[in-house]
Amino acid sequence: MRLLRYDLLRFNIRDCPQVAIKVIRSLSRKLLLATRHIECLSLMNVHQRMKCMLGELAEEQGLVTAGGVELRLTHEEIGYLVGANRVTVTKALHNLEREGFLRVLNRRVIINRGSGKV
């Protein structure tokens, strides 16, 4: 959703109900994602948080390939998303790889098909 000036948004919502519906849907989706993110960060350990966050990212932003869903993320970026340092992320990625949830190839995280949400 692009940023609009408040007066333009108000005008569009008043005169075009379809705009209001799209705004409400967009805000609802953002609220749902924020709630899930808070849930992941507060109620799960690092391993679980990574699985949760990577699954959600794969659904939203992943590139579907024959081998699974590809994400281009550094260990540092993953750490930022799950609230962990790079070393902990590396260990958790190795564990998830051993479980068959994902593969790490050339700075790409590939979530295997049939693993969790993907």
Secondary structure, DSSP 8 states (H G I E B T S, - for coil): -----HHHHHHHHHH-HHHHHHHHHHHHHHHHHHHHHHHHHHHS-HHHHHHHHHHHHHHHH-EEETTEEEE---HHHHHHHHT--HHHHHHHHHHHHHHTSEEEETTEEEE-TTSTT-
